[in-house]
Amino acid sequence: MTKILTLCLTITLFSTSAFARPRSSDSRKTAPTNPLMRELDYDTYLDKVQGAWLGKMIGVTFGAPWEFQYQNTPIGFDITDWPLSATRMKDYRQRASNKPGDWTPITREADNQQVHLVHDFILDSEKEHPSFGIPDNDDIYINLLFLYCMRRYGIDVDPVTVAREWDKKIRQVWHANDAGLANIRKGILPPDSGHPRNNLHADDIDFQIESDIFGMIAPGLPQVSNRYGERMGHIMNYGDGVYGGMFIAAMYTQAFFAKNIREVVENGLKAIPAQSLYAQTIHDVIQWHDQYPNDWLKTWHLVQAKWGEVDHCPDGYKQPFNIDAKLNGAYVVMGLLYGDGDWYKTMNYATRAGQDADCNPANAAGILGTLIGAHAIPAEYGEPVHNTYWNKTLAGLPDSYEVDALAGDTAQIGLKILLANGGEVVSRSGKLVLRVPQQEPTPPSNLEQVKWDGDKPVL
């Protein structure tokens, strides 16, 4: 097994960092301010980063058999088995109304008691890795590619350099990622590669499902995660497609210090423009959750009535299929709020909401894993992972990753970013402690919103 080599604990402060805090051009005129500091010991930080990766991997694997199998309808039953269980979903596979290779989704609520599965995901993972490990998935490998670029080129890596690594290493992606990669290969580079004049998938879910890494490396620093979102999100998205990624990453940054999920969601939402359609969607979910705290299906129906027909991408316009970032972001938040810190409930509700039913529990479980730490993830979900993720999509990178080593590599980048943004790393009683500046979520100053005429952007 090929392993990621963990960086040694040598942290270099780059004073010219694009992600460093702004400095006054004349320190004599502007007295320095000492921000309030919050503290997080390194062992806890590392445990939370490992919880983020494990949560992301478990969530996407839990939801993968249900991906886009239920469109315009919630799944009509609790999901009680997953692909890494001892039975590998044998009962669901026997009861399924569709066969392997049959992709005819359920689109009516009257039919949503039927079991409809992505059989091929379960069968392929069982065949390729019969004993253990998380199967390859785009929710994971694009995050890995961003991390690879920061490790190879530094924390200031520019999006054009990342785009070139995409060209070299990605074998398969979809929707906004696919359109962005096609643009890159034609010489249309970021940010133009994600702009709706070149990319009709600009509002799709893609950056939302792969921005997790920018929250993991910015504990308590949502302004920093937003700066990464601004630069990297435009490789493949624009407007609400970028805001979805900023929102997800900001929730990760909050989960390192928050007391509960509600705090994570509300503070994360402050990182995107309140007037954006994305923010309005999430505000609706919070409001309806408060009105119907014990009825997630009531909230699902309200979300569907208002936001269920917002997909303008070529594959989703006027179709039951909906890969829009806003709608699927609403399902992430429903999983978090109605799950209320419970591991199973969070994944179950985020998956049962339907549509992109692997991406949404992946985001939700990754955020919850950050809040509670790897040590608190239930053993029935953590143990079957056996500390392993399998890569078959990224060319030239390891064929497998040990999750604890991956967390260590991620944390080393996080320490560099912390020091480049006014933080400190100190030693107390033989333990490393991160001192993190208090940083409020701040939305981008200019609203970026795609206007659509049917399935065509108005430019």
N, C-alpha and C positions, 0 to 999 in steps of 0.2 A: 504494500500500500504506500502510495506517495503521500507525504505529509507536507503541509505548509510549515516552513521554518519560522519560528516565532522570533521577532526582532528582539535584540537585547535592549535592556532598559536604559537607552541613551537618548535623551531628549534634546533636540536642537531647536532653539528659538530663532525663527526667521523674521527679522524685523521688517523685511519687505513683503511679508505674506499678504496676498490678496484677501485673506480671510482674517487678518489681524484687525484689532479694534482701530478705529480712526484715531489719528494723532493730530494735535494742533500744529499748524505750521510755525507757530511762535509760542513756545512754552512760557515765555515771560508774560505774555498777555493773557493767557488762559491758565489759571491755576489748576493743577491736576486734581481730579476727584478720585477718592478711594471708594470703589463700589463695595456694597455689602457682599460678604463672601458666605457661601454655603459649603459645607464640607461633606465629603463622601470618601470613605476609605477605599483604597485600591481594590482590596479583595471583594468588597461589596459591588464596586463598579464592574469588576470582571464577572462576577456572578450574574449581574443584571444584563450585561452584554451577552453572556452565554444563554441566559433566559430569553433574550430577544431572538437570537438565532434559532434556538430550539423551538420556541413558540412559533416562529415563522415557518420552520420546516414541518413541525407537527400539524399546524393549522392547514397548510397547503395540501398535505398528504391526506388529512382527514376529509377535506372538501373535494379533492380531485375526482372521486368517482361520481360526483353530482354536478360537475362543471357544465353549465348551460343545458342541463337536462330538464330544468323547470324554468320556463320563461313566461313572464306575466302571471305567475302563480307561485305562492310559497310551496315548499315541500310539505305534504300533509301529515307527516309523522315525525317523531323524534328519531334522530340518527344514533343508533346504539352500537355500531361496529365501524371499524376503520381498517384500511389496508394492511397495517402493521400488527394487527391483533393476531392471536394464535390461529383463529379460524379464517383469517383473510376474507372476511365478509361472505363466507360460504352461504349463509342463509339468505342474505340479500340477493346473491347471484342466482340462487335457485328460484327465488320468487320474482325475479325481474321480468317485466313484460316485454323487454327488448332483448335482443341477442347481440353478441360481440359484432362490432362493425355497424350496427344499426344506430344511426344518429337521427332519430325522429323525436324531438323533445316534447315533453308535456307542456301545453300552452293554455289549458283550461283548468280552473280551480276544481271543476267537477271531477277531473281525472287525477287530482294530485295525491290520492292515496296509492296510486300505482307506484311500484318500485321501478325506476328507470335509471340505468347506470351507464357510466363510461367503463364498460367491461375491460377494454384494452389496457387501461391504466393499471388495473388490479392484476390482470394476467401478465402484463409485461414486467411489472415490478416483482411479481412472484417468480417469474422465470429468470430474470436477470440477477436478482439479489434475494434468493429464497430464504436466507437466514436473518438478515438484518439490514438496516440502513435506509436513509431517505432517498427515494428515487429522484432523478434529475427533473428540474422544473424551472421554467423561466422566471417565476417569482424569486427564486434563489439565485440563479446564475447571473442575472444582470446585476444584482447587488454585489455578487462576488467580483464581477468585472470592474465595477466602480472601485471596489476596495483594492483590487489588483493595481489599478491605475494610480491610486493615491500612494500605494506602497512603492511602486516602481518610479513614479515621476515626482512624488512629493505632494504635500497637501494643497499646493497651489496649482495642481494640474489643470490645464485649460480644456474646455470642452472639445476643441478641435483635435487635441491629442487623444482624448477619450474616443472620439469618433473614429479615428484611425485604428485604434485598438478594436473597436467594434468590427470594423471592416476585416481585420485580420482573424478575429477569434470566433465570431458568432456564426454558428451553422444554421440556426433556425430561430426566428421570432415571428410575431404576428402583429397585426393592426398598426398602431402608431409606431411601435418599434420597427416593424417591417418596412413601413413607408419611410421612416426616418433613415433606416439603413440603406434602402434603395436610393434615397436622395444623396446620402454620403458617397455611395459608390458611383453616382453620377457627377460628383464634385459639388453638390449643394450642401454646404457645411453648416454647423450650428452657428447662430440660432435659426437660420433659414430652413434647415432640415425639418424643424418642427412647426414652422409657420403654416397656417391654413392655406396660403396661396400655393404651397407645395405639398401639403399633407392634410388630406381630408379627414384624417383620424385625430386631429389636434385635440379634441375634447375627450378622447378615449382614456381608458383606465391605466395605460401603460406606466407612466411615471409614478402613479399612485402605488403600484404594486412593487416598485423597485427602488423607492426612495428611503426605505427603512434604514439603510446604512448611514444616511446623513443625519439621522437622529441618534443612532448608536454612538457615533463619533463626536457628538456635540452634547454631552450630558448637561442639562440645564441651560443650554445656549441656543434658544430658538432663532435668534437673529443670525447666528452662524449657519444653522441648518437651512434657513431661508436663502442665504447667499449661495450655498451650494445648489439649492433648488432652482434659483434664478438662472444659474449658469448651465447646470446639467439637465434640467427639465426641458429646456428648449432644444435638446438634441432630437426629441421625438414628439414633444407636445407644445401646447400654447394655451394661454388663458386658463379656463377651469381645469384643463388637463395638467397644467403645471401646479395650480393651486391645490389640487388633490394630493400631489406629492408633497408639497410644502406642509399641508395639514397633517398628513400621516407622519412625516419626519418630526414635526413640532410636537406631536403627541408622544413620540418616543423621548424627545428631550425632556418633556415634563414628567414622564414616568420614572425618571431617576430620582426625583425628589417628592413627587406628589403623595398624598395620603390615601387617595382613592381614585377610582376610574372617572368619576364625575369631574374632578379637578383636572385630570388629564385631558378630557375632551374639551372642557370649556376654555382652558388656557391654550390648548392647541389651536382652537378655532380663531383665537386672537391673532394668529400668525398670517391670516389671509384677509383680503379686503372684505369688509362686512357687506358691501353692496354687490359682491359677485354672486352669481347664481349658485355657485358651489356653497358659499357660506349660508345663503338663504335656505338651501336644502337641509343643511345640517342644523340650522336654527329650528327648522320645522320639526326635525326628529327629536330634538331636545324638548321642545314644547309639547309635542304629542306624547312623549315618554312621561312627562310630568302629569299630563292629563289622564293617561292610561298606564300607570306604572306596572300593572299586573296583566296587561293585555297586549303582548307584542304584535299579535295579528291585527289588532285594531290600527296600530301605528303603521304596520305594513300596508294595509289597505289605503290609509290616508296618503302615504308616500306614493303608492302606485297611482292614485287618482290625480295627484298634482304633478308628479315628476316621472311617471312611468313611460311617457312618450317623448322624452327629451333627446333620444339618441339620433344624431344627424349623420353619423358615419355611413359610408356606402353600404355596409352590411346590416346596419340596424335601423335605418330610417324607415318608418312605417312598418316595422317588423316586430314580432314578439321579442326577438333577440335584442338585448340592450347591454352594450359594453361601455356606456357613458360613465365617466368618472364620478359625476354627481350622484347618480342613482346607486351605484355600487358603493360609493363612500357612505351613503345613508345606511346601507346594510352593515357596513363595518361598525358604525356608531350604534346601530340597533343591537348588534351583538355585544358591544362593550357595555352599553347602558342596561340592557335587560339581563345580561350575564352578571353584572354587578360584582365582578371579581371572582365569580365561580368559573373554573377552567372549562368544564364540560359545557355549561350553559352558554358561555361566550361563543365557543365554536359551533355549538348546535344551532343557536339562533342565527349567527352570521351565515351559516351554510344553508339553513332552511329558507332563508329569504330568497334563494334562487339566483338566477342569472349567473354571474361569474363566481360560482359557489366554491371555488378553491382559493381564489385571490382574496376574497373578503374575510374568511376565517384566518387566512395567513396573516393579513395585517392586524386583525383583532387579537389573535393569540400572540403575535410578536410583541405588541404593545403591552398586553397583560403579562407576558413573560418578563418584560423589562420591569414592570411594576413590582412583581413578586419575587423575581430572581429564579435562576435555574433550580436552586435547591427546593423550591416550593412547587414545581411542576409535578403533578401526580405521576407516580411511578409507572402506572399502566400505560401512560403515553410516552414518558421519557425513556424507559428502559428498552423498548423495542428499537429505538433509534441506534443503540449501541455506538453512540458517539460518532456516527458516520453519515456523510452525505456523498452520493455518487454523482460524478460529472461525466456526461457524455456529449455535451453540446458545445462547450468552450474549447476550441482547438488550442493546443499548446499549453494548457493548464493541467494541474494534477487530475488524475482520474478519480480520486477520492479525497475527501477532506475530513480530518478529525475535528469535531465541533469545538472541543475545548481549545485546540490550537488555533482554530479560526477566531474564536472569541479573544484569545490572547493577541493575535495580530491586529484585530479590530481595536482593542483597548490601547495598543501602542500608538496607533494613529490618533485615537482620542486624546491621549496625553499630549501629543505634539500640538494638536489643535487647541487644547486647553491653554497651553503655555503661549501660543501665538495670539491668544485673545484675552490676555490679562489674568489668567489663572496661575496657580502655583501648585507644585507638588512638593510636599514636605515629609519629613520622617518623624514619627512619634512612637517612642517605645518599640522601635524596630519595625514599625509598619508604615507603609506609604499612605499618605492622605492627600486627596485632591481638594484644593481650595478653588471653588468655582464662583466667578463673579455673578451676582444677581443680575439676571438679564430678562427683561420683559419681552414677551412676543410682540413683534412689530410687523404689521403687514406691509407689502410693497406699496410705495407711495402712489403709483399710477395703476389704475384699473386696466387690466388686459382681458378683454372679453370677446370671444368670437360671436359675430352676429350671423345668423343663418337665414337663408331664403330656401326653405325646404332642406334639401341635402347639399346645398351649395353655400359656401361662405360668402358674405358680402364684404368685399375688400375695399 
